[in-house]
Amino acid sequence: MIKETARGMAVHMLTRVETQGAYANLLLQKNIIRLTDSRDRQFVTLLVNGTLKHRLTLDYALRLHLSKPMSSLPHEVRAILRIGAFQLLYVDKVPSAVAVNESVELAKAYPKFTGLVNGVLRKVMDKAWDFPWPDVKRETVRYLSVRYSHPEWMIQRWLKRWGVEETGALCRANDEPAHTWIRTNTLKISREELMDRLTQEGVTVEPGTRIPESMRIQHFGAIDRLGSFQEGLFTVQDESSQLVAHIVAPKPGQRVLDACSAPGGKTTHLAQMMQDEGEIQAFDIHEQKLELINQSAQRLGITIIHPQLGDARDLPGVKLGSQQRVLVDAPCSGLGVLRRRADLRWQKEEKDLKGLPLLQLAILERAASCVEVGGDLIYSTCTIEPEENFELVKTFRSTHPEFEPVNLVEDLPFDLEDPRDIQQASKGMLQLLPHRHNMDGFFLAKFRRTSQ
Ligand SMILES: C[S@@+](CC[C@H](N)C(=O)[O-])C[C@H]1O[C@@H](n2cnc3c(N)ncnc32)[C@H](O)[C@@H]1O
């Protein structure tokens, strides 16, 4: 039995991710609170997320010194080797000898493999980054895949679009640790007051420079146990996600439809911007997720959201031309948020992308029919793949001359610097990319209905 130290806990969680397909972020949320020292909680988070993200590179390094396949080792031993190699290759603050010795300690729960763990990790320590990498010119895809730990199919897609340099930059951005962002509940408190309150609660805070209500926090306890959270003074939401409500730009008193709304991050933001006046119909196809919207709304003191169970391709009960703002935050491949979701890159397969554009277009078509003349339709995804974004919007526009693009520059709460972005945004579209914008990869498009 492995001891419940920070490293032991990381091994346990990594094993559950591999054997049961558990979600790393949920496991972390649930388990790290058992560790009393916040530095331990921080360390486990680093180990689990880092080891998951860099798995391909770590296995490449380990395999160079293993005489048998990784797959022949017990799952726990694989996890011990991986977190050991992760510390040796990526975590400067852990001395190499400590990384090896602590891994050997963990491996004592598997006595047959203690010698193997010791031997292999010592070799990784001696060689460090001196690997025989695949040749970058002849085996570009394999090189980038192994060097930056991404599936080959993703690399192939991005190479065609962006070439070697930029694909490498994107992969490096995805491999960075993700920051935690929160959104001030401006219905209850100002950002400055919330910053003071959080500081008193021991949270490190830094105001965001792009979104007026955002801030970046560092806290390795359970966020939902903070008094400020329980009082509904903020919501955890990534910065790119916070941008969406600013582009929707709803006004108090309006009729708003959120077609794919659960768990309600953007819905509650819309309600905030509307001063909790008006009406938001919040659809989602998953009943259990709708309850999360109710819980958030209650905590945040929001009353205007009406969660509705339903397929956004039908939007049962919603009349044609009845809404002043309609948001489609579509189900998507999520390839823009690989930095945030450490295990996502290994959960996705290229075939998963196939059916998405059809679903997204069907949702957008029905949602568009609900927009009144003069009202706005906003489409957003957290992906960087053109068929779910630019190409989808192009297809939609080719059959909907009654919708005109809306210049996004006026709604954006920050200035765009890249001329390519300014040009796109003036035509109603914006693709945020982790390596260019240092934000999650998000796509936004806005149209106004000009006639029936
Ligand atoms: C990107 S998430 C939405 C996130 C949400 N807007 C937020 O900010 O918290 C997409 C949502 O679409 C929902 N969904 C998937 N297919 C759907 C459909 N056909 N109709 C309605 N909702 C759907 C999923 O359950 C998921 O909650």
The ligand as a MOL file (V3000), in Angstrom:
LIG
                    3D

  0  0  0     0  0            999 V3000
M  V30 BEGIN CTAB
M  V30 COUNTS 27 29 0 0 0
M  V30 BEGIN ATOM
M  V30 1 C -19.2380 24.4030 -24.0280 0
M  V30 2 S -20.3970 23.6710 -22.9790 0 CHG=1
M  V30 3 C -21.2840 25.0450 -22.3780 0
M  V30 4 C -20.6170 25.7740 -21.2550 0
M  V30 5 C -21.4970 26.8470 -20.6600 0
M  V30 6 N -21.9720 27.7750 -21.6560 0
M  V30 7 C -20.7750 27.6280 -19.5820 0
M  V30 8 O -20.2310 28.6850 -19.8560 0
M  V30 9 O -20.7460 27.1400 -18.4480 0 CHG=-1
M  V30 10 C -21.5250 22.9980 -24.0950 0
M  V30 11 C -22.7920 22.4920 -23.4520 0
M  V30 12 O -23.6560 22.0590 -24.4970 0
M  V30 13 C -24.4430 21.0040 -23.9920 0
M  V30 14 N -25.0130 20.3200 -25.1680 0
M  V30 15 C -24.4570 19.3870 -25.9620 0
M  V30 16 N -25.3070 19.0690 -26.9590 0
M  V30 17 C -26.4100 19.8280 -26.7910 0
M  V30 18 C -27.6370 19.9630 -27.4910 0
M  V30 19 N -27.8770 19.2370 -28.5950 0
M  V30 20 N -28.5440 20.8260 -27.0200 0
M  V30 21 C -28.3110 21.5440 -25.9020 0
M  V30 22 N -27.1700 21.4650 -25.2030 0
M  V30 23 C -26.2390 20.6270 -25.6450 0
M  V30 24 C -23.5030 20.2120 -23.1290 0
M  V30 25 O -24.2130 19.4900 -22.1530 0
M  V30 26 C -22.6270 21.3180 -22.5140 0
M  V30 27 O -23.1150 21.6460 -21.2540 0
M  V30 END ATOM
M  V30 BEGIN BOND
M  V30 1 1 1 2
M  V30 2 1 2 3
M  V30 3 1 2 10
M  V30 4 1 3 4
M  V30 5 1 4 5
M  V30 6 1 5 6
M  V30 7 1 5 7
M  V30 8 2 7 8
M  V30 9 1 7 9
M  V30 10 1 10 11
M  V30 11 1 11 12
M  V30 12 1 11 26
M  V30 13 1 12 13
M  V30 14 1 13 14
M  V30 15 1 13 24
M  V30 16 1 14 15
M  V30 17 1 14 23
M  V30 18 2 15 16
M  V30 19 1 16 17
M  V30 20 1 17 18
M  V30 21 2 17 23
M  V30 22 1 18 19
M  V30 23 2 18 20
M  V30 24 1 20 21
M  V30 25 2 21 22
M  V30 26 1 22 23
M  V30 27 1 24 25
M  V30 28 1 24 26
M  V30 29 1 26 27
M  V30 END BOND
M  V30 END CTAB
M  END
